[in-house]
C-alpha cells in the first residue's frame, strides 16, 4: 500500500484537476477523509499531511478516536445512518452531521447539542436513487423536512448529501448529483441560504465535481483497502 501521504497528494491533485476541467474555483471542493475502521495512527498521519476533516460511521469507534486525537483544527463529520437512540454522542462530539434524514433525528440532535458549543452543522441526506437499502429522505419529502430543520436553533442547516447507486458510466453518475444540486437551488429560491453539497466518493468524484459538489468523501483512495 502506498504511503498515506502519497495517496493523499494524489487525491488532492485529482480534485484540483477536475475543478479545472469543469471551470470550478480552485480549492472550492473540500476533502473529507472517510476514516471508519482505520486506526488512529492512519488518521494522525493524514492530519500531519494537512488533512483536518474526518468522516466516521460508527459511534463507539469514533468516540475513541476523538478522545485520542484532541488536535488543533481537527473536525469530525458523522456520515453514517443515525439511530435515534444514538443521537446524544453525535450531538455532543461531532462538528458536522451529513446524514439527517428524518425529523425525529433532527429534533433529538437539536435538543442534545450542548449549549456551550456552536450549533451543529448539518446536511440532509437525500435518497437520490430511491434505493430501499439506503438511508435518506425522498426529493418529495425534502422541502418540508428542510423547512423544519432550518428553524431548529442548535442546528445550522448547511445543505444536502447523497450516496447514489453505483454506476460506472460518467453521464449516468451525473444525474443524481444534478438532481441534488437543483434541489438545493430550489430550497435557496424559497429563502434558505444553503451552501454545501456533500456528494462524490472515490468512484465518482469527477461526476460530483462536474455537478457542483463542494465536499467529497474519500476513504480507500487515501488509506488503501480495508
N, C-alpha and C positions, 0 to 999 in steps of 0.2 A: 504494500500500500504506500502510495506517495506520502510524503510528509504533509501534515495538515496545512502548514504554511504555504507550501507549493500549490496544493489543491485550492486553497482559499484564493490565492492570487489568480489562478486560472478562472475561477468562478467570477471574480470581480471584473476580470478582463472581458469575459463573455457578456456580462451585463452591460459594460461600457460599450462594447461593440454593437449590441442590439439597440441601445439608446441612440447611438449614432445612425444606425441603419433606418430607424423609424422616426428620426428627427425629434427625439425626446431630449429634454435638457440633460446635459451631462451630470451625473451624480444624483438624478432625481428618483432613482429606484433603490430602495433600501433593502439590504440583505438581512434576513432573519435566519440564523443557523438552527436547523431542526436538530436538537441535541438530545432527544429522548433516547434512552438506553445507552448513551455514551458516558464513559467515565469522566469524573471531574478533571482528570489530567488533560483530556482532549479539549474540554471547554477552556481550561486555563491556557493551553497552547494557542487556541483561536483568539482568546482575549489578548494575549501578548502580541498577536499579529494585528491588533487593532479592531477586532470584531467586538461589538458591545451588546447585540441583541440576540437572545437565545430563546428558542421555542420548545416548550415542553408539553407532553400529553398526559403524563401520569403524575398524580398529585404527590404521593409519598416520595417517589424518586426525586421529583422537582424540589420538594422542601429540603431534602438532604443536600442537594446541590446549592440551593440558595443560601443555606446556613454555612456551607463550606466556602462559597465564593462571594464574600462580602467585599466587593471590589468597586472602586470608584467608577461611576458611569455605567455599570452593568445594568442591563434592562431585561426583565423576564416577561415573556409572552406565553400565555396559555393558549394552545392551538387545538386541543383535542375536544371531543364531546364532553359536555358538562352534565354530570348527575346532580340533581337539585340538592341532594344531601351532602355534596362536596363543594358547595359554593363558598363556604366560610374561608377555608385556607386560600382559595383563589383570590377572594376579595382582600384578604389580609396581606398577601405576599407577592402578588403579581402587579406589574405595571400596565400590561395590556392583556385583553382577552379578545381573541379572534372569533370565538365560536358561540356567541349568544344567538340562540335560535328560537326562544320562546319567552313569553312574558314572565312566567314564574321564576326562571333563572335570572332574568334581568332584575326583577324586584328583590330577590334574595341577595344578589351581588350589591345592589344599592343599599339595602338595609345593613349589610355586614361589612361594608367598606369603612375602615376606621376613620373617624372624623379628623384625625391629625394628618392623614395622608391626602395627597392631591386626588381629585376624582379619578376613578379607574377609566382608562382609555379603552373603549370597546368597539368592536366591529360586529355586525350582524352577519351570521353565516347563512348563505342562500344555497339551497339545493338546486343548482342551475341545470343539472342533468336529470332531475326527477327520479333519482335512484332511491329505492326503498331502503337500501343498506346504508345510505349516507344521512348524516345529520343536516339540519338546515331548514329554514322556512321556505315556503314557495314564493315565487315572484308576486303571486296574488295576495299573500299574507303580509308581504314586506311593508307596504305603506302604513298600515295600521300599527304593526309592531314597532316600526321606526319612530312613529309619532309618540308612542308611549315611552319608549326607551330614551328618546331625546329629551323628555321632560324630567327624567329622574335626576335629582341633584348631585348624587355621588357617582354618577356615571357621565362620561363625556363621549357621546356617540361620534365616532370619527369616520365611519364608512362601512364598507362591506367586504366580506370574504367569501370565497367559494373554492370547492375542491371538485372539479368536474370529472366526468367519466374519462378514463384513459382513452386516448386516441392518438395514433401516430401520424395522422395527416395534419399538416400545419394549418390549412384553411379550416378544417373541422375544429381544430383546437381553438381557433379564434372565436368561434360562435358563442360559446357560453361566457367567455370573457367580455365580448362585445355587449352581450345582454346585461351583464353585471354593470359595466360602465354606463350603459344607457339607463339602467335602473337608478344608479346613484345620481345621474344628471337630472332625472325626473324628481327625485326627492329634493334636490337642491332647488329646482324650479318651484317647488312647493314652499320654500322658505327655509330649508335647512342649510347648513354650511359644512357639508361632509367633504373630506379631503383625502381619504385613504381607500385604496383598492388593494387588498391583500389577495393576490392571485398569481399562480405560477409556481411550479416546483421544478426539480431537476429536468424532467422530461419535456416541459412545455414553457420554459422561461421565455423563449423567443416570441411565442404567440401572445403570452401575457403582456410583455412589454410593448408589443405592437398595439395592443388594445388599451394601454394606459395604466397598467399595474405600477404602483409605486412601493409595493412591498412584495418580495418574492421569498418563499420559504424553501430552503435548500438544506438537505442533510447528507445524503450519500455522496454527492459530488465534492463535499468538503471533507467529510470524515471517513469515507470509504464504506464498503458493505458492512452491515452489522453482523 
